[in-house]
Amino acid sequence: MKVTFLGTGTSQGIPVIGCDCNVCLSDDLKQKRLRVSALIQIGDKNILIDAGPDFRQQMLNVGINHLDAILVTHEHNDHIAGIDDVRPFNFRSEKDMPLYTLQRVADAIKTRFPYIFRADPYPGAPRINLEIINTEKFHIGPIEILPIPIMHGNLPILGFRINKFAYLTDVKYIDEAQIQQLQGLDYLVISSLQLEKHHSHCTLDETLAFINRILPKKTKIIHMSHTMGDTSLLEAKLPKSVDFAYDGLQISMNYFISDII
């Protein structure tokens, strides 16, 4: 099982247009962040988490020629704006793209992309098959996936757990029941926006507090804003098992396929 961090930034990405802060002007490639997204590869399956406005470039960067499914955490633009660019995968596979998400999010996608879901879509339109999920386990082929309900401010959204790996973005609050669902992880991926308080995202201290309750073996932090500051300077203050992810980073977990079904 391999996870590639396609994007680790917030809705504006880094650098932010017109910004002259030290992070946005940095020459450090680890400070250049596309909108948040990840690719999970298990056996011959390629599963994407979120398809934001950088989706096309991210697919070119990772160099894959097929995509089996998309998991969508929620309906904000930085997580769904790239859905139109599934078309090359449709053309290659001659199949609809399964997209797994909440009913509310599916309804928002239909509103945002009405031309995809017309009874008579124009030739060449993306082909999306909306698969409605909630908090119950589901399968993509033989792979079992557990949705993890979390809060993004006042908005209920989903994270996902596969075996001993979990991915949580846009986190503000995790209920105790979900803390229990996240026990025993080898890898936790979790978001942290900045150092200062925010109404719908965790600060670094708030994220570290959740990590201390979940106690994964290793943690990668994602969804950092330029207001977080230079993450290379902050890493020295993190626990040894925690660090900041960056675009292009890959992590691997050695599971037999029988372990994740």
C-alpha positions in Angstrom: 0.0 0.0 0.0 1.5 3.3 -1.1 0.2 6.8 -0.4 1.3 9.8 -2.5 0.6 13.3 -1.2 -0.5 15.1 -4.4 -1.3 18.4 -2.6 -0.8 19.5 1.0 -2.0 23.1 0.9 -5.2 24.9 1.7 -7.9 26.4 -0.7 -5.5 29.1 -1.9 -2.5 26.9 -2.3 1.1 28.1 -1.7 2.3 30.5 -2.9 -0.9 32.6 -2.5 -1.5 34.9 -5.5 0.0 38.3 -4.8 1.5 37.4 -1.4 5.0 38.5 -0.5 5.3 36.6 2.9 8.5 34.6 3.4 6.6 31.3 2.9 5.1 32.3 -0.4 8.5 33.7 -1.6 10.5 30.7 -0.4 12.7 28.8 -2.7 12.2 25.6 -0.7 10.1 23.3 -2.9 8.6 21.8 0.2 6.8 25.1 0.8 5.1 25.0 -2.6 1.7 23.4 -2.0 -1.1 22.4 -4.4 -4.6 22.0 -3.0 -5.0 19.0 -0.7 -5.4 15.5 -2.2 -3.8 12.1 -2.0 -3.5 9.0 -4.1 -3.8 5.5 -2.5 -2.3 2.6 -4.4 -3.1 -0.9 -3.3 -2.2 -3.7 -5.6 -3.4 -2.6 -9.0 -6.0 -0.2 -7.5 -5.6 3.6 -7.7 -7.9 5.4 -5.3 -8.0 9.2 -5.2 -9.0 11.3 -2.2 -10.6 14.6 -3.3 -10.3 16.2 -6.8 -9.7 19.9 -6.3 -8.7 22.6 -8.8 -5.2 21.1 -9.2 -6.5 17.7 -10.1 -5.2 17.7 -13.7 -1.7 18.8 -12.8 -1.6 16.3 -9.9 -2.5 13.4 -12.2 0.2 14.5 -14.6 2.7 14.8 -11.7 2.0 11.3 -10.4 2.0 9.8 -13.9 -0.8 7.2 -13.6 -2.9 6.0 -16.6 -5.9 4.7 -14.7 -8.0 5.7 -11.7 -10.4 3.3 -10.1 -12.4 5.5 -7.8 -12.6 8.9 -6.1 -13.4 9.5 -2.4 -14.7 13.0 -1.7 -14.5 14.3 1.9 -16.8 17.3 1.4 -18.2 19.7 -1.1 -15.9 22.8 -0.8 -14.4 24.0 -4.0 -10.8 23.0 -3.2 -12.0 19.3 -2.9 -14.3 19.0 -6.0 -13.4 21.7 -8.6 -11.3 19.3 -10.7 -14.0 16.7 -11.3 -14.4 17.7 -15.0 -10.9 16.4 -15.6 -11.8 12.8 -15.0 -12.6 12.7 -18.7 -9.3 11.2 -19.9 -9.8 8.3 -17.5 -13.3 7.8 -18.8 -12.0 7.8 -22.4 -9.2 5.3 -21.6 -11.3 2.9 -19.5 -14.6 3.4 -21.4 -16.3 3.3 -17.9 -18.0 5.7 -15.6 -15.8 7.0 -12.7 -17.2 5.8 -9.3 -17.3 8.8 -6.8 -18.0 7.9 -3.2 -19.4 10.6 -0.9 -22.2 11.7 1.3 -25.7 12.4 -0.1 -25.4 16.1 0.7 -22.1 16.3 -1.1 -23.4 14.4 -4.1 -26.3 16.8 -4.4 -23.8 19.7 -4.3 -21.8 18.1 -7.1 -24.9 17.8 -9.2 -25.7 21.4 -8.7 -22.1 22.5 -9.4 -21.7 20.3 -12.5 -25.3 19.9 -13.9 -24.0 19.1 -17.5 -22.5 15.9 -16.2 -25.8 14.6 -14.9 -28.3 15.6 -17.7 -30.4 12.8 -19.1 -28.8 13.6 -22.5 -25.2 14.7 -21.7 -23.2 16.1 -24.5 -20.6 13.8 -26.1 -17.3 14.0 -24.2 -18.8 15.1 -20.9 -17.4 13.5 -17.8 -19.0 10.2 -16.8 -19.5 10.1 -13.0 -21.3 7.4 -11.0 -22.2 8.9 -7.6 -22.0 6.2 -4.9 -23.7 7.4 -1.7 -21.9 6.4 1.5 -22.5 7.3 5.2 -20.6 5.9 8.2 -20.8 2.3 7.3 -17.9 0.3 5.8 -17.8 -0.1 2.0 -15.7 -1.8 -0.5 -13.8 -0.8 -3.7 -13.1 -4.2 -5.2 -11.7 -6.2 -2.3 -10.5 -3.1 -0.3 -12.5 -2.3 2.8 -12.8 1.4 3.6 -14.3 2.9 6.8 -15.6 6.5 6.7 -14.8 8.5 9.7 -17.2 11.4 10.5 -15.5 14.5 11.7 -16.4 18.2 11.9 -15.1 21.0 9.7 -16.4 23.9 11.8 -20.2 23.3 11.8 -20.0 21.1 8.6 -20.1 17.3 9.0 -17.5 15.8 6.6 -15.7 12.5 6.2 -12.2 11.1 6.7 -11.3 7.6 5.7 -9.5 4.6 7.3 -8.0 1.7 5.4 -6.5 -0.9 7.7 -4.0 0.9 9.9 -3.9 4.1 7.7 -6.3 7.1 8.2 -6.7 10.3 6.3 -8.5 13.3 7.9 -8.5 16.7 6.3 -10.2 20.0 7.2 -10.5 18.9 10.8 -11.9 21.1 13.6 -13.3 18.5 15.9 -13.2 14.7 16.3 -15.8 13.1 18.6 -14.7 10.5 21.2 -16.4 7.7 19.2 -14.2 8.5 16.2 -11.1 8.8 18.4 -11.8 5.2 19.3 -12.3 4.2 15.6 -8.8 5.7 15.0 -6.9 3.6 17.5 -4.1 1.2 16.4 -2.9 3.2 13.4 0.4 2.9 11.7 -0.1 6.2 9.9 -2.4 9.1 10.6 -2.7 11.9 8.1 -4.4 14.9 9.7 -4.8 18.6 8.8 -3.6 21.7 10.7 -4.1 25.2 9.2 -2.0 27.6 11.2 -0.8 28.6 14.6 -3.7 31.0 15.4 -7.3 30.1 16.2 -9.6 29.5 13.3 -13.4 28.9 13.3 -13.3 25.8 11.1 -9.8 24.4 11.1 -7.5 23.1 13.8 -4.5 25.1 14.9 -1.2 23.2 15.3 -1.7 22.8 19.0 -5.3 21.5 18.5 -4.0 19.0 15.9 -1.3 17.8 18.3 -3.9 17.3 21.0 -5.9 15.0 18.8 -2.7 13.1 17.8 -2.0 12.6 21.5 -5.4 11.0 21.9 -5.2 8.8 18.8 -1.6 7.8 19.4 -0.7 6.6 15.9 2.8 5.2 15.3 3.5 8.0 12.8 1.7 11.2 11.7 1.9 13.4 8.7 0.3 16.9 8.9 -1.4 18.3 5.8 -3.5 21.3 4.7 -1.1 24.0 6.0 -1.7 27.6 5.1 1.1 30.1 4.4 0.1 31.6 7.8 1.5 28.4 9.4 4.9 29.8 8.6 8.0 28.0 7.4 7.3 24.4 8.3 11.0 23.5 8.2 11.5 25.8 11.2 8.5 24.4 13.1 9.4 20.7 12.7 12.0 20.9 15.5 9.1 21.6 17.9 7.1 18.5 16.9 7.2 15.1 18.5 9.6 12.7 16.8 6.7 10.7 15.3 5.1 13.7 13.7 6.1 15.8 10.8 4.7 18.0 8.0 3.9 16.3 4.7 4.8 18.0 1.4 3.7 17.6 -2.2 5.2 14.5 -3.8 5.9 12.7 -0.5 5.3 9.0 -0.6 4.8 6.6 2.3 4.4 2.9 2.2 2.8 0.3 4.4 3.5 -3.4 3.9 0.2 -5.2 4.2 -1.0 -8.3 2.5 -4.1 -7.8 0.4 -5.9 -10.1 2.8 -5.2 -7.6 5.6 -7.3 -4.9 4.0 -10.4 -6.8 2.9 
